[in-house]
Amino acid sequence: MEKRVLGIILTLVGVIGLIAAAYYFMNSGQGKSNFKAIITYTILGAIFFAAGIGLIQNTRDKAS
């Protein structure tokens, strides 16, 4: 059960990272000032999201 909760938390952190990347991308304008932030948030968001989804899928429920 703890692994599933950790998977949910990782998935939510990944979604927040991807939303932050999209926010910086939409508000960057013509300049490249936020390019590093966009790339960083995108990569970290994707990693956390994939890890969370994988952890949720690979965790089996115990019969109680």
Secondary structure as UniProt FT lines:
FT   HELIX           2..26
FT   TURN            29..30
FT   TURN            33..34
FT   HELIX           35..58
//
